[in-house]
């Protein structure tokens, strides 16, 4: 963010339909951000490093967008815990609630109630029910990320290998989208690789470690674990090293660089896709500010300061292409 952006935002105003694209385009215009608004960021749980990175970026952007920012959430990956937080925010008359979902359907009633009271809802990372939010910031294209997850292990194992999946919770929207995408990619490109088990670590490093140990002890022929969750990837890598299986079992998935750096450098994780979580947190605040001012349409383009220009399609905004961390580049990223 530059200082010239303080209390001003380059954003999109709806223009006429583009006849060829069938979408609404936008003209950049100054939006007055002089009125201070209250925006909450509610992660799946507080304490997880990837969500702390979102918080870091959101706090930075909030200062320049005249946002009174609150970061709050449950201490465990609990849908009911998120609902309790939403109810408190509704009572306190927040202008915007931003959230990544533990369970899309269980969160929906509270978020719908918020919208009826004029509160904007922006989901990011893991979506809620479409009719319970105004916009969704999707980390990456699901098909592209499914491919990246598979390739994080497939090139390092045999073409008929047995692999396992260690995810967060059974109801996590984003993990289920990625798992579906990686299965589709596996079927098309590595048809002889077999997924022998899918287990869950509840977005907890300790529970993920236990689940990782269970996977490896119950399935001695597994040579790779794909862990599409920050805590799960850490737990899977720790399990591999605890059992002395480094070099025999490779771990892939997605987590922030600081959490997995030691495992990347040891070779237990060869490569792992993610995106810049800090910058995504910044984008969440830009979209919150635009939504609060009714300055973004369901099909439109807008500029989010130094982050660049983004497109909303049916209220969905894709943040980034997968960013792959490996031993050569991981020290360039500190979050």
BALOBA-1460 file (C-alpha; in Angstrom, 3 decimals):
// residues 335
<rec num="1" residu="x" x="0.000" y="0.000" z="0.000"/>
<rec num="2" residu="x" x="1.225" y="3.506" z="-0.721"/>
<rec num="3" residu="x" x="0.509" y="6.480" z="1.481"/>
<rec num="4" residu="x" x="-1.347" y="8.152" z="-1.365"/>
<rec num="5" residu="x" x="-3.974" y="5.448" z="-0.996"/>
<rec num="6" residu="x" x="-4.868" y="6.501" z="2.527"/>
<rec num="7" residu="x" x="-8.628" y="6.919" z="2.802"/>
<rec num="8" residu="x" x="-8.984" y="6.635" z="-0.970"/>
<rec num="9" residu="x" x="-9.566" y="3.536" z="-3.044"/>
<rec num="10" residu="x" x="-9.204" y="2.879" z="-6.731"/>
<rec num="11" residu="x" x="-12.204" y="0.687" z="-7.458"/>
<rec num="12" residu="x" x="-14.720" y="-0.291" z="-10.038"/>
<rec num="13" residu="x" x="-17.969" y="1.346" z="-11.073"/>
<rec num="14" residu="x" x="-20.246" y="-0.737" z="-13.211"/>
<rec num="15" residu="x" x="-20.368" y="0.081" z="-16.883"/>
<rec num="16" residu="x" x="-22.505" y="-1.312" z="-19.688"/>
<rec num="17" residu="x" x="-22.353" y="-4.967" z="-20.665"/>
<rec num="18" residu="x" x="-19.607" y="-6.098" z="-22.984"/>
<rec num="19" residu="x" x="-21.406" y="-7.694" z="-25.882"/>
<rec num="20" residu="x" x="-18.689" y="-10.223" z="-26.640"/>
<rec num="21" residu="x" x="-17.806" y="-11.248" z="-23.100"/>
<rec num="22" residu="x" x="-21.266" y="-11.073" z="-21.628"/>
<rec num="23" residu="x" x="-19.788" y="-9.606" z="-18.455"/>
<rec num="24" residu="x" x="-20.022" y="-6.263" z="-16.761"/>
<rec num="25" residu="x" x="-16.786" y="-4.316" z="-16.995"/>
<rec num="26" residu="x" x="-15.736" y="-1.433" z="-14.795"/>
<rec num="27" residu="x" x="-14.134" y="1.962" z="-14.826"/>
<rec num="28" residu="x" x="-11.685" y="2.768" z="-12.047"/>
<rec num="29" residu="x" x="-12.880" y="5.650" z="-9.914"/>
<rec num="30" residu="x" x="-12.100" y="7.154" z="-6.537"/>
<rec num="31" residu="x" x="-14.352" y="5.885" z="-3.770"/>
<rec num="32" residu="x" x="-14.643" y="7.955" z="-0.630"/>
<rec num="33" residu="x" x="-13.425" y="5.921" z="2.352"/>
<rec num="34" residu="x" x="-13.770" y="8.807" z="4.779"/>
<rec num="35" residu="x" x="-16.478" y="7.049" z="6.747"/>
<rec num="36" residu="x" x="-14.887" y="4.577" z="9.140"/>
<rec num="37" residu="x" x="-16.389" y="1.086" z="9.013"/>
<rec num="38" residu="x" x="-16.076" y="-1.962" z="11.256"/>
<rec num="39" residu="x" x="-14.856" y="-5.160" z="9.581"/>
<rec num="40" residu="x" x="-14.284" y="-8.510" z="11.287"/>
<rec num="41" residu="x" x="-12.134" y="-11.374" z="10.012"/>
<rec num="42" residu="x" x="-13.302" y="-14.739" z="11.359"/>
<rec num="43" residu="x" x="-10.972" y="-17.631" z="10.456"/>
<rec num="44" residu="x" x="-11.770" y="-21.313" z="10.936"/>
<rec num="45" residu="x" x="-9.797" y="-21.049" z="14.155"/>
<rec num="46" residu="x" x="-7.354" y="-18.606" z="15.696"/>
<rec num="47" residu="x" x="-3.733" y="-19.642" z="16.094"/>
<rec num="48" residu="x" x="-3.201" y="-21.376" z="12.734"/>
<rec num="49" residu="x" x="-0.257" y="-19.810" z="10.912"/>
<rec num="50" residu="x" x="-1.883" y="-19.423" z="7.500"/>
<rec num="51" residu="x" x="-4.731" y="-17.453" z="9.045"/>
<rec num="52" residu="x" x="-2.266" y="-15.341" z="11.017"/>
<rec num="53" residu="x" x="-0.707" y="-14.422" z="7.662"/>
<rec num="54" residu="x" x="-4.158" y="-13.380" z="6.388"/>
<rec num="55" residu="x" x="-4.533" y="-11.283" z="9.532"/>
<rec num="56" residu="x" x="-1.185" y="-9.590" z="8.931"/>
<rec num="57" residu="x" x="-2.179" y="-8.500" z="5.436"/>
<rec num="58" residu="x" x="-5.674" y="-7.487" z="6.502"/>
<rec num="59" residu="x" x="-4.377" y="-5.267" z="9.285"/>
<rec num="60" residu="x" x="-2.036" y="-3.513" z="6.863"/>
<rec num="61" residu="x" x="-4.791" y="-2.834" z="4.347"/>
<rec num="62" residu="x" x="-7.314" y="-1.822" z="7.006"/>
<rec num="63" residu="x" x="-5.118" y="1.105" z="8.084"/>
<rec num="64" residu="x" x="-5.158" y="2.616" z="4.607"/>
<rec num="65" residu="x" x="-8.847" y="1.917" z="4.005"/>
<rec num="66" residu="x" x="-10.158" y="3.559" z="7.198"/>
<rec num="67" residu="x" x="-11.336" y="0.230" z="8.612"/>
<rec num="68" residu="x" x="-11.755" y="-0.537" z="12.295"/>
<rec num="69" residu="x" x="-10.466" y="-4.121" z="12.078"/>
<rec num="70" residu="x" x="-11.140" y="-7.068" z="14.410"/>
<rec num="71" residu="x" x="-9.612" y="-10.532" z="14.115"/>
<rec num="72" residu="x" x="-11.578" y="-13.104" z="16.094"/>
<rec num="73" residu="x" x="-12.661" y="-16.711" z="15.914"/>
<rec num="74" residu="x" x="-12.991" y="-20.027" z="17.733"/>
<rec num="75" residu="x" x="-9.947" y="-21.699" z="19.279"/>
<rec num="76" residu="x" x="-10.728" y="-25.011" z="17.542"/>
<rec num="77" residu="x" x="-12.057" y="-25.727" z="14.042"/>
<rec num="78" residu="x" x="-15.687" y="-25.493" z="15.108"/>
<rec num="79" residu="x" x="-18.613" y="-24.393" z="12.953"/>
<rec num="80" residu="x" x="-20.702" y="-23.686" z="16.045"/>
<rec num="81" residu="x" x="-17.826" y="-21.633" z="17.425"/>
<rec num="82" residu="x" x="-17.909" y="-19.494" z="14.278"/>
<rec num="83" residu="x" x="-21.689" y="-19.104" z="14.540"/>
<rec num="84" residu="x" x="-21.309" y="-17.847" z="18.107"/>
<rec num="85" residu="x" x="-18.782" y="-15.263" z="16.896"/>
<rec num="86" residu="x" x="-21.098" y="-14.169" z="14.056"/>
<rec num="87" residu="x" x="-23.981" y="-13.653" z="16.478"/>
<rec num="88" residu="x" x="-21.771" y="-11.407" z="18.607"/>
<rec num="89" residu="x" x="-20.683" y="-9.378" z="15.576"/>
<rec num="90" residu="x" x="-24.291" y="-8.953" z="14.445"/>
<rec num="91" residu="x" x="-25.234" y="-7.662" z="17.893"/>
<rec num="92" residu="x" x="-22.300" y="-5.226" z="17.759"/>
<rec num="93" residu="x" x="-23.428" y="-3.942" z="14.350"/>
<rec num="94" residu="x" x="-20.308" y="-4.630" z="12.322"/>
<rec num="95" residu="x" x="-20.477" y="-3.385" z="8.744"/>
<rec num="96" residu="x" x="-18.755" y="-6.397" z="7.167"/>
<rec num="97" residu="x" x="-18.053" y="-9.958" z="8.280"/>
<rec num="98" residu="x" x="-15.311" y="-11.816" z="6.428"/>
<rec num="99" residu="x" x="-14.830" y="-15.524" z="7.062"/>
<rec num="100" residu="x" x="-13.393" y="-18.852" z="5.941"/>
<rec num="101" residu="x" x="-15.826" y="-21.652" z="6.613"/>
<rec num="102" residu="x" x="-15.662" y="-24.765" z="8.765"/>
<rec num="103" residu="x" x="-19.063" y="-25.889" z="7.489"/>
<rec num="104" residu="x" x="-20.918" y="-24.005" z="4.718"/>
<rec num="105" residu="x" x="-24.450" y="-25.051" z="5.651"/>
<rec num="106" residu="x" x="-24.143" y="-24.719" z="9.422"/>
<rec num="107" residu="x" x="-22.846" y="-21.155" z="9.073"/>
<rec num="108" residu="x" x="-25.524" y="-20.087" z="6.603"/>
<rec num="109" residu="x" x="-28.442" y="-19.138" z="8.920"/>
<rec num="110" residu="x" x="-26.367" y="-16.721" z="11.005"/>
<rec num="111" residu="x" x="-24.787" y="-15.130" z="7.938"/>
<rec num="112" residu="x" x="-28.158" y="-14.773" z="6.219"/>
<rec num="113" residu="x" x="-29.442" y="-13.032" z="9.342"/>
<rec num="114" residu="x" x="-26.455" y="-10.687" z="9.178"/>
<rec num="115" residu="x" x="-27.195" y="-9.824" z="5.548"/>
<rec num="116" residu="x" x="-30.832" y="-9.120" z="6.333"/>
<rec num="117" residu="x" x="-29.618" y="-6.541" z="8.847"/>
<rec num="118" residu="x" x="-27.479" y="-4.825" z="6.209"/>
<rec num="119" residu="x" x="-24.162" y="-6.439" z="7.105"/>
<rec num="120" residu="x" x="-22.063" y="-7.437" z="4.102"/>
<rec num="121" residu="x" x="-20.539" y="-10.924" z="4.119"/>
<rec num="122" residu="x" x="-17.313" y="-11.753" z="2.277"/>
<rec num="123" residu="x" x="-16.033" y="-15.324" z="2.400"/>
<rec num="124" residu="x" x="-12.466" y="-16.215" z="1.506"/>
<rec num="125" residu="x" x="-10.399" y="-19.406" z="1.314"/>
<rec num="126" residu="x" x="-13.248" y="-21.841" z="2.151"/>
<rec num="127" residu="x" x="-16.650" y="-20.723" z="0.922"/>
<rec num="128" residu="x" x="-19.977" y="-20.580" z="2.703"/>
<rec num="129" residu="x" x="-23.318" y="-21.244" z="1.010"/>
<rec num="130" residu="x" x="-23.619" y="-18.895" z="-1.973"/>
<rec num="131" residu="x" x="-26.847" y="-17.318" z="-0.731"/>
<rec num="132" residu="x" x="-25.235" y="-16.535" z="2.636"/>
<rec num="133" residu="x" x="-22.523" y="-14.167" z="1.335"/>
<rec num="134" residu="x" x="-22.075" y="-11.227" z="-1.000"/>
<rec num="135" residu="x" x="-18.682" y="-12.242" z="-2.445"/>
<rec num="136" residu="x" x="-16.257" y="-15.145" z="-2.257"/>
<rec num="137" residu="x" x="-12.486" y="-14.726" z="-2.668"/>
<rec num="138" residu="x" x="-11.263" y="-18.048" z="-4.044"/>
<rec num="139" residu="x" x="-7.586" y="-18.672" z="-3.370"/>
<rec num="140" residu="x" x="-6.845" y="-20.267" z="-6.731"/>
<rec num="141" residu="x" x="-8.643" y="-22.032" z="-9.550"/>
<rec num="142" residu="x" x="-9.629" y="-25.428" z="-8.124"/>
<rec num="143" residu="x" x="-8.484" y="-27.454" z="-11.136"/>
<rec num="144" residu="x" x="-5.096" y="-25.722" z="-11.169"/>
<rec num="145" residu="x" x="-4.621" y="-26.291" z="-7.475"/>
<rec num="146" residu="x" x="-5.664" y="-29.933" z="-7.697"/>
<rec num="147" residu="x" x="-2.997" y="-30.405" z="-10.354"/>
<rec num="148" residu="x" x="-0.381" y="-28.657" z="-8.207"/>
<rec num="149" residu="x" x="-1.216" y="-30.838" z="-5.200"/>
<rec num="150" residu="x" x="-0.810" y="-34.022" z="-7.220"/>
<rec num="151" residu="x" x="2.418" y="-32.867" z="-8.845"/>
<rec num="152" residu="x" x="3.868" y="-32.005" z="-5.433"/>
<rec num="153" residu="x" x="4.283" y="-35.763" z="-4.885"/>
<rec num="154" residu="x" x="3.630" y="-37.616" z="-8.164"/>
<rec num="155" residu="x" x="6.960" y="-36.805" z="-9.798"/>
<rec num="156" residu="x" x="8.792" y="-38.294" z="-6.808"/>
<rec num="157" residu="x" x="7.003" y="-41.660" z="-6.545"/>
<rec num="158" residu="x" x="6.343" y="-44.676" z="-8.763"/>
<rec num="159" residu="x" x="3.512" y="-44.503" z="-11.323"/>
<rec num="160" residu="x" x="1.626" y="-47.271" z="-9.457"/>
<rec num="161" residu="x" x="2.274" y="-45.993" z="-5.953"/>
<rec num="162" residu="x" x="-0.120" y="-46.072" z="-3.012"/>
<rec num="163" residu="x" x="-0.790" y="-42.662" z="-1.468"/>
<rec num="164" residu="x" x="-2.926" y="-41.194" z="1.318"/>
<rec num="165" residu="x" x="-4.780" y="-37.940" z="1.892"/>
<rec num="166" residu="x" x="-4.662" y="-36.148" z="5.242"/>
<rec num="167" residu="x" x="-7.162" y="-33.286" z="5.289"/>
<rec num="168" residu="x" x="-8.637" y="-30.922" z="7.884"/>
<rec num="169" residu="x" x="-12.290" y="-31.759" z="8.604"/>
<rec num="170" residu="x" x="-14.786" y="-33.810" z="6.576"/>
<rec num="171" residu="x" x="-16.995" y="-30.751" z="5.969"/>
<rec num="172" residu="x" x="-14.312" y="-28.189" z="5.007"/>
<rec num="173" residu="x" x="-15.478" y="-26.684" z="1.718"/>
<rec num="174" residu="x" x="-12.127" y="-25.759" z="0.261"/>
<rec num="175" residu="x" x="-10.366" y="-29.020" z="1.135"/>
<rec num="176" residu="x" x="-13.203" y="-31.025" z="-0.413"/>
<rec num="177" residu="x" x="-13.023" y="-28.942" z="-3.588"/>
<rec num="178" residu="x" x="-9.273" y="-29.560" z="-3.796"/>
<rec num="179" residu="x" x="-9.623" y="-33.273" z="-3.090"/>
<rec num="180" residu="x" x="-12.216" y="-33.596" z="-5.859"/>
<rec num="181" residu="x" x="-9.922" y="-31.677" z="-8.217"/>
<rec num="182" residu="x" x="-6.835" y="-33.729" z="-7.372"/>
<rec num="183" residu="x" x="-8.771" y="-36.980" z="-7.860"/>
<rec num="184" residu="x" x="-9.888" y="-35.798" z="-11.290"/>
<rec num="185" residu="x" x="-6.315" y="-34.893" z="-12.211"/>
<rec num="186" residu="x" x="-4.970" y="-38.175" z="-10.835"/>
<rec num="187" residu="x" x="-7.474" y="-40.173" z="-12.860"/>
<rec num="188" residu="x" x="-6.541" y="-38.386" z="-16.064"/>
<rec num="189" residu="x" x="-2.758" y="-38.262" z="-15.671"/>
<rec num="190" residu="x" x="-1.725" y="-40.908" z="-13.109"/>
<rec num="191" residu="x" x="-4.454" y="-43.586" z="-13.338"/>
<rec num="192" residu="x" x="-2.382" y="-46.245" z="-11.571"/>
<rec num="193" residu="x" x="-1.663" y="-44.211" z="-8.441"/>
<rec num="194" residu="x" x="-4.086" y="-45.395" z="-5.755"/>
<rec num="195" residu="x" x="-5.467" y="-43.407" z="-2.812"/>
<rec num="196" residu="x" x="-5.727" y="-46.016" z="-0.054"/>
<rec num="197" residu="x" x="-7.087" y="-43.845" z="2.777"/>
<rec num="198" residu="x" x="-8.331" y="-40.345" z="3.586"/>
<rec num="199" residu="x" x="-8.049" y="-39.153" z="7.174"/>
<rec num="200" residu="x" x="-8.575" y="-35.872" z="9.050"/>
<rec num="201" residu="x" x="-6.488" y="-33.890" z="11.524"/>
<rec num="202" residu="x" x="-9.096" y="-31.276" z="12.513"/>
<rec num="203" residu="x" x="-6.727" y="-28.434" z="11.483"/>
<rec num="204" residu="x" x="-4.647" y="-29.279" z="14.557"/>
<rec num="205" residu="x" x="-0.902" y="-30.004" z="14.233"/>
<rec num="206" residu="x" x="-1.010" y="-32.504" z="17.115"/>
<rec num="207" residu="x" x="-4.096" y="-34.330" z="15.841"/>
<rec num="208" residu="x" x="-2.637" y="-34.264" z="12.329"/>
<rec num="209" residu="x" x="0.567" y="-35.834" z="13.645"/>
<rec num="210" residu="x" x="-1.478" y="-38.617" z="15.223"/>
<rec num="211" residu="x" x="-3.446" y="-39.112" z="12.009"/>
<rec num="212" residu="x" x="-0.214" y="-39.145" z="9.993"/>
<rec num="213" residu="x" x="1.281" y="-41.798" z="12.257"/>
<rec num="214" residu="x" x="-1.903" y="-43.860" z="11.926"/>
<rec num="215" residu="x" x="-1.779" y="-43.615" z="8.137"/>
<rec num="216" residu="x" x="1.824" y="-44.763" z="7.905"/>
<rec num="217" residu="x" x="1.551" y="-47.542" z="10.473"/>
<rec num="218" residu="x" x="-1.674" y="-48.957" z="9.024"/>
<rec num="219" residu="x" x="-0.556" y="-48.599" z="5.391"/>
<rec num="220" residu="x" x="3.128" y="-49.584" z="5.136"/>
<rec num="221" residu="x" x="3.094" y="-49.386" z="1.319"/>
<rec num="222" residu="x" x="2.128" y="-45.694" z="1.258"/>
<rec num="223" residu="x" x="4.940" y="-43.661" z="-0.319"/>
<rec num="224" residu="x" x="3.258" y="-40.238" z="-0.366"/>
<rec num="225" residu="x" x="0.795" y="-38.199" z="1.681"/>
<rec num="226" residu="x" x="-1.065" y="-35.248" z="0.154"/>
<rec num="227" residu="x" x="-2.138" y="-32.937" z="2.977"/>
<rec num="228" residu="x" x="-4.281" y="-30.041" z="1.662"/>
<rec num="229" residu="x" x="-4.339" y="-28.172" z="4.977"/>
<rec num="230" residu="x" x="-1.700" y="-26.159" z="6.794"/>
<rec num="231" residu="x" x="-1.757" y="-28.125" z="10.038"/>
<rec num="232" residu="x" x="-2.179" y="-31.425" z="8.204"/>
<rec num="233" residu="x" x="0.932" y="-30.936" z="6.093"/>
<rec num="234" residu="x" x="2.997" y="-30.137" z="9.182"/>
<rec num="235" residu="x" x="1.573" y="-33.166" z="10.986"/>
<rec num="236" residu="x" x="2.169" y="-35.483" z="8.030"/>
<rec num="237" residu="x" x="5.773" y="-34.343" z="7.621"/>
<rec num="238" residu="x" x="6.420" y="-34.691" z="11.353"/>
<rec num="239" residu="x" x="4.963" y="-38.216" z="11.261"/>
<rec num="240" residu="x" x="7.234" y="-39.211" z="8.383"/>
<rec num="241" residu="x" x="10.315" y="-37.983" z="10.213"/>
<rec num="242" residu="x" x="9.237" y="-39.467" z="13.560"/>
<rec num="243" residu="x" x="8.994" y="-42.910" z="11.952"/>
<rec num="244" residu="x" x="12.291" y="-42.514" z="10.116"/>
<rec num="245" residu="x" x="10.624" y="-42.637" z="6.718"/>
<rec num="246" residu="x" x="12.228" y="-39.534" z="5.169"/>
<rec num="247" residu="x" x="13.378" y="-40.459" z="1.679"/>
<rec num="248" residu="x" x="10.818" y="-43.273" z="1.572"/>
<rec num="249" residu="x" x="7.610" y="-41.243" z="1.978"/>
<rec num="250" residu="x" x="7.222" y="-37.804" z="0.412"/>
<rec num="251" residu="x" x="4.731" y="-35.240" z="1.722"/>
<rec num="252" residu="x" x="2.920" y="-32.619" z="-0.341"/>
<rec num="253" residu="x" x="0.026" y="-30.319" z="0.361"/>
<rec num="254" residu="x" x="-0.280" y="-26.672" z="1.286"/>
<rec num="255" residu="x" x="0.988" y="-24.673" z="4.221"/>
<rec num="256" residu="x" x="2.716" y="-21.394" z="4.918"/>
<rec num="257" residu="x" x="6.505" y="-21.291" z="4.399"/>
<rec num="258" residu="x" x="7.405" y="-20.636" z="8.026"/>
<rec num="259" residu="x" x="5.594" y="-23.756" z="9.223"/>
<rec num="260" residu="x" x="7.110" y="-26.165" z="6.696"/>
<rec num="261" residu="x" x="10.529" y="-24.612" z="6.080"/>
<rec num="262" residu="x" x="12.419" y="-27.250" z="8.093"/>
<rec num="263" residu="x" x="10.656" y="-30.089" z="6.257"/>
<rec num="264" residu="x" x="11.324" y="-28.577" z="2.846"/>
<rec num="265" residu="x" x="15.002" y="-28.176" z="3.701"/>
<rec num="266" residu="x" x="15.213" y="-31.754" z="5.007"/>
<rec num="267" residu="x" x="13.605" y="-33.068" z="1.813"/>
<rec num="268" residu="x" x="10.542" y="-34.607" z="3.473"/>
<rec num="269" residu="x" x="8.505" y="-32.042" z="1.542"/>
<rec num="270" residu="x" x="9.926" y="-31.616" z="-1.964"/>
<rec num="271" residu="x" x="7.517" y="-28.936" z="-3.144"/>
<rec num="272" residu="x" x="4.224" y="-27.544" z="-1.991"/>
<rec num="273" residu="x" x="1.737" y="-25.115" z="-3.581"/>
<rec num="274" residu="x" x="0.002" y="-22.265" z="-1.832"/>
<rec num="275" residu="x" x="-0.388" y="-18.535" z="-2.547"/>
<rec num="276" residu="x" x="0.693" y="-15.368" z="-0.761"/>
<rec num="277" residu="x" x="-1.527" y="-15.491" z="2.325"/>
<rec num="278" residu="x" x="-0.492" y="-12.005" z="3.460"/>
<rec num="279" residu="x" x="-1.547" y="-10.403" z="0.193"/>
<rec num="280" residu="x" x="-4.768" y="-12.392" z="0.189"/>
<rec num="281" residu="x" x="-5.571" y="-10.859" z="3.569"/>
<rec num="282" residu="x" x="-5.061" y="-7.435" z="2.001"/>
<rec num="283" residu="x" x="-7.466" y="-8.306" z="-0.811"/>
<rec num="284" residu="x" x="-10.110" y="-9.410" z="1.683"/>
<rec num="285" residu="x" x="-10.111" y="-5.922" z="3.182"/>
<rec num="286" residu="x" x="-10.323" y="-4.230" z="-0.233"/>
<rec num="287" residu="x" x="-13.343" y="-6.336" z="-1.146"/>
<rec num="288" residu="x" x="-14.888" y="-5.649" z="2.264"/>
<rec num="289" residu="x" x="-14.464" y="-1.905" z="1.754"/>
<rec num="290" residu="x" x="-15.958" y="-2.059" z="-1.739"/>
<rec num="291" residu="x" x="-18.853" y="-4.224" z="-0.587"/>
<rec num="292" residu="x" x="-19.630" y="-1.873" z="2.298"/>
<rec num="293" residu="x" x="-19.866" y="1.004" z="-0.157"/>
<rec num="294" residu="x" x="-21.880" y="-0.973" z="-2.732"/>
<rec num="295" residu="x" x="-19.062" y="-0.208" z="-5.165"/>
<rec num="296" residu="x" x="-18.539" y="-3.670" z="-6.632"/>
<rec num="297" residu="x" x="-20.935" y="-5.641" z="-8.806"/>
<rec num="298" residu="x" x="-21.405" y="-9.412" z="-9.103"/>
<rec num="299" residu="x" x="-19.688" y="-9.301" z="-12.519"/>
<rec num="300" residu="x" x="-17.130" y="-6.520" z="-12.557"/>
<rec num="301" residu="x" x="-13.476" y="-5.591" z="-12.450"/>
<rec num="302" residu="x" x="-11.814" y="-3.536" z="-9.758"/>
<rec num="303" residu="x" x="-8.374" y="-2.355" z="-8.709"/>
<rec num="304" residu="x" x="-7.081" y="-3.195" z="-5.238"/>
<rec num="305" residu="x" x="-4.196" y="-0.790" z="-4.797"/>
<rec num="306" residu="x" x="-0.774" y="-2.326" z="-5.417"/>
<rec num="307" residu="x" x="-2.293" y="-5.817" z="-5.613"/>
<rec num="308" residu="x" x="-3.554" y="-5.040" z="-9.106"/>
<rec num="309" residu="x" x="-6.806" y="-5.597" z="-10.960"/>
<rec num="310" residu="x" x="-9.248" y="-8.408" z="-10.214"/>
<rec num="311" residu="x" x="-12.435" y="-9.705" z="-11.787"/>
<rec num="312" residu="x" x="-15.616" y="-10.797" z="-10.052"/>
<rec num="313" residu="x" x="-17.609" y="-13.445" z="-11.917"/>
<rec num="314" residu="x" x="-20.930" y="-14.332" z="-10.356"/>
<rec num="315" residu="x" x="-19.631" y="-12.875" z="-7.079"/>
<rec num="316" residu="x" x="-16.503" y="-15.070" z="-7.099"/>
<rec num="317" residu="x" x="-13.039" y="-13.460" z="-7.216"/>
<rec num="318" residu="x" x="-10.003" y="-15.682" z="-7.899"/>
<rec num="319" residu="x" x="-6.990" y="-14.350" z="-6.023"/>
<rec num="320" residu="x" x="-3.959" y="-16.036" z="-7.581"/>
<rec num="321" residu="x" x="-2.374" y="-18.895" z="-9.478"/>
<rec num="322" residu="x" x="-0.677" y="-21.533" z="-7.295"/>
<rec num="323" residu="x" x="2.658" y="-20.404" z="-5.861"/>
<rec num="324" residu="x" x="4.945" y="-23.433" z="-5.469"/>
<rec num="325" residu="x" x="7.475" y="-23.410" z="-2.630"/>
<rec num="326" residu="x" x="10.588" y="-25.596" z="-2.807"/>
<rec num="327" residu="x" x="14.095" y="-25.707" z="-1.362"/>
<rec num="328" residu="x" x="15.326" y="-23.128" z="-3.881"/>
<rec num="329" residu="x" x="12.779" y="-20.380" z="-3.211"/>
<rec num="330" residu="x" x="11.209" y="-20.921" z="0.213"/>
<rec num="331" residu="x" x="13.544" y="-18.499" z="2.001"/>
<rec num="332" residu="x" x="12.233" y="-15.695" z="-0.217"/>
<rec num="333" residu="x" x="8.930" y="-15.921" z="1.683"/>
<rec num="334" residu="x" x="8.518" y="-15.081" z="5.354"/>
<rec num="335" residu="x" x="4.987" y="-15.674" z="6.593"/>
